Amino acid sequence: MDLLKDTEVDRGVKIWSIAALADTLTLTKDNFYDFIQPTMNVLVAASKWSVTFDENEFDDLKDYLLQLQTILIEAFTTIIQAIDDCSTKIKVIVGDYLSDIIFFLQGCSR
């Protein structure tokens, strides 16, 4: 998590770290309970930023935004598929973020 928040870490590393978080939930299921809320907070913050950022203001970020949105779509899809095999308490936590995920998906479609 600290890696994603660190401003000194390369953006490309952060992209793959997001994917790794979602994959970790898939592999660890209920053992991921202590990390699901912080993970969802980071993913939702990144997703909101990616669809509200004015890409015309910083032309050099267009490719990064597209990569970020793509990996976030994959991460959210992976998480939603993985929670099927998780406890209700994890499903409830992820469910609390569904409106944020929908907001992000709608923003990507523009």
Beta strands, then each sheet from edge to edge (+ up, - down):
end
